[in-house]
Amino acid sequence: MTQEAGRTQADRGDRAGLTGETVRRFLHVADAIRHDQEAALGALGLTPAAAALCELDPDRPSPARDLAVRLACDRSNVTALVDRLEQAGLVTRRVDPIDRRQKTLLVTDEGRRVRERVREALSGSRLLVGLTVEELSTLRELVEKVSDGDCPQRCAVD
């Protein structure tokens, strides 16, 4: 078999084939990262729902509806999530001093500690450890470019 015979259309520069292969690899990487993050959170005794802590500003209480927007989910789903976070002592609900009909979410001291552990767990992908800082920077720039710069900064290390 010649080297040319073993090459796929994507290898030969077929844009559609190359794009398809790239998307499949993106999906594989995303799935592997999600698996690693769930395992890291599990090792901390947390569920993926704890990642919602990263969407809350520990220095500024915010309404649950804002959390729903950031998580891109229905407000009714956030209620159950906040209930679990509150039961774990990670957040408290407080009446909003400006609009007393509304409750705001406040990250507790324990929530701040757990939030930092979650941030560390979510930023430590084993898939990226082999990249140099320069390669990681280039990869981030490329991913940002293909995401139109609309990539969420969840739990980004400041």
Disulfide bonds with the S-S distance in Angstrom:
Cys54-Cys155 1.78
